Amino acid sequence: MACPHVKKQLQWSHSVLRDWEIVQPPQHHLAMSAPATLLIAVVFGLMGESRLGAGLVIQQACGLRPNELLQLKREDVTLPEQLQFSSPTISIISLGVKAGTKVKRPQVSLLCSLRHPVASLCLRLLVLSTPPGCLLLPSIVLLKFQRTLKEACERLRLPPFTPHSPRAGFASECMLAGMDFISIGEAGRWKADCSLRVYLDTIAVAAQQAALATQNWTEVIIDIKDNFLLTYPWWPGCPVSQSRPVMQKLQDVVRS
């Protein structure tokens, strides 16, 4: 202990914490579904934060913590063609001890292009456009992430998501897909079971998808997913067409 003289003198603290849990229930992060993530990502791009939008898609697909996403460097990502003993569809994201993880050991997250084609494309675009030794999302800190996300949600009239919402959506959608509790915990690298249970809010995902449908965003999201390269701009070589109806509708939202 840092203060040996108080060892075994803090038994009362456990009682205080237990009582605090009764009067202060854990706060649930609103789960961000994959469809909502795509919509918000494109709006990020229209707001001038296209790299952060791509990162948001990756975060939701992999269940990354916000700080893990913001501290990723080019060298932390291994694309399928760089691997000799792996599936040609798997990208590996290495997470160091001091890269936003909660455990004192390196961790990895796997991204399959068959399950998450858009997220895999975003990861590739970020890696190929990042100089060696640099962050994938330079000049983006957690506070800026929070503010940009809040502004996008307000413009789209979506629920008040937080930077932890993509990770919560990852866990909830895994449960809806039939994954068991242990597998979800391993895939998302949760340190404690109680922490994972806070994230598993499947009701929020279902309610959110219904809200998106009532706001007439469903057709927009389908168009974005089917025509991602045409919709998501601002990297050299991408065939951008901002005159498409989807882009015009979203541009009107951003300008409003």
Order of alpha helices (4+ residues) and beta strands (2+ residues): alpha-alpha-alpha-alpha-beta-beta-beta-alpha-alpha-alpha-alpha-alpha-alpha-alpha-alpha-alpha
